[in-house]
Amino acid sequence: MAYEKKSSKDKIRIDITDGFAVERALKKFKRLCDAYGIVKEYRAREAYQKPSVKQKEKLEAADKRRKKTNSKMRISKKI
């Protein structure tokens, strides 16, 4: 019998006691899902993307971040 080690993503668990509100439990669950990156991974796996398309989007995002940082630097130098 093979032993499979579960990833930390499989370990999201919220213990609810009698005085614990449902809305609060849902908020906590959503925060944990965001922290573990489950939603991000789900959206990435929703549709297949070719590696070349992924690389192109990654480069475009980096360029956008670079331009945004540079424009902030110019604004701060003027002040």
C-alpha positions as CSV (number, residue, x, y, z in Angstrom):
1,M,0.0,0.0,0.0
2,A,1.5,3.3,-1.1
3,Y,1.5,6.3,1.2
4,E,0.4,9.5,-0.5
5,K,1.4,12.7,1.2
6,K,-1.3,15.3,0.9
7,S,-0.4,18.8,0.1
8,S,-1.2,21.7,2.4
9,K,-4.0,22.7,0.1
10,D,-5.9,19.6,1.1
11,K,-5.9,20.6,4.8
12,I,-8.3,23.5,4.9
13,R,-10.4,22.9,7.9
14,I,-12.6,25.2,10.0
15,D,-13.8,24.1,13.4
16,I,-17.2,25.6,14.2
17,T,-18.5,25.7,17.7
18,D,-22.0,26.6,18.9
19,G,-21.4,30.3,19.2
20,F,-19.6,30.6,15.8
21,A,-21.6,32.6,13.2
22,V,-22.0,31.0,9.7
23,E,-21.0,34.3,8.0
24,R,-17.8,34.4,10.0
25,A,-17.0,30.8,9.1
26,L,-17.5,31.6,5.4
27,K,-15.3,34.6,5.6
28,K,-12.6,32.6,7.3
29,F,-12.9,29.9,4.6
30,K,-12.6,32.4,1.8
31,R,-9.5,33.9,3.4
32,L,-7.9,30.5,3.8
33,C,-8.6,29.7,0.2
34,D,-7.0,32.9,-0.9
35,A,-4.0,32.3,1.4
36,Y,-3.4,28.8,-0.1
37,G,-4.0,30.0,-3.6
38,I,-6.8,27.6,-4.4
39,V,-9.0,30.1,-6.3
40,K,-6.0,31.3,-8.4
41,E,-5.0,27.7,-9.3
42,Y,-8.6,26.8,-10.1
43,R,-8.9,29.7,-12.5
44,A,-5.6,28.8,-14.1
45,R,-6.8,25.3,-14.7
46,E,-10.2,26.3,-16.0
47,A,-9.0,26.5,-19.6
48,Y,-5.7,25.3,-21.2
49,Q,-3.2,27.9,-22.3
50,K,-0.3,27.2,-24.5
51,P,3.0,27.7,-22.9
52,S,3.9,30.4,-25.4
53,V,0.7,32.3,-24.5
54,K,1.5,32.0,-20.8
55,Q,5.0,33.4,-21.4
56,K,3.6,36.3,-23.5
57,E,1.1,37.3,-20.8
58,K,3.8,37.0,-18.1
59,L,6.1,39.4,-20.1
60,E,3.3,41.8,-20.7
61,A,2.4,41.9,-17.0
62,A,6.0,42.5,-16.1
63,D,6.2,45.4,-18.7
64,K,3.0,46.9,-17.2
65,R,4.4,46.7,-13.7
66,R,7.7,48.3,-14.8
67,K,5.9,51.2,-16.6
68,K,3.7,51.7,-13.5
69,T,6.7,51.8,-11.2
70,N,8.6,54.2,-13.5
71,S,5.7,56.6,-13.7
72,K,5.4,56.6,-9.9
73,M,9.1,57.4,-9.6
74,R,8.7,60.3,-12.0
75,I,5.8,61.7,-10.0
76,S,7.7,61.4,-6.7
77,K,10.7,63.2,-8.2
78,K,8.6,66.2,-9.3
79,I,7.2,66.8,-5.8
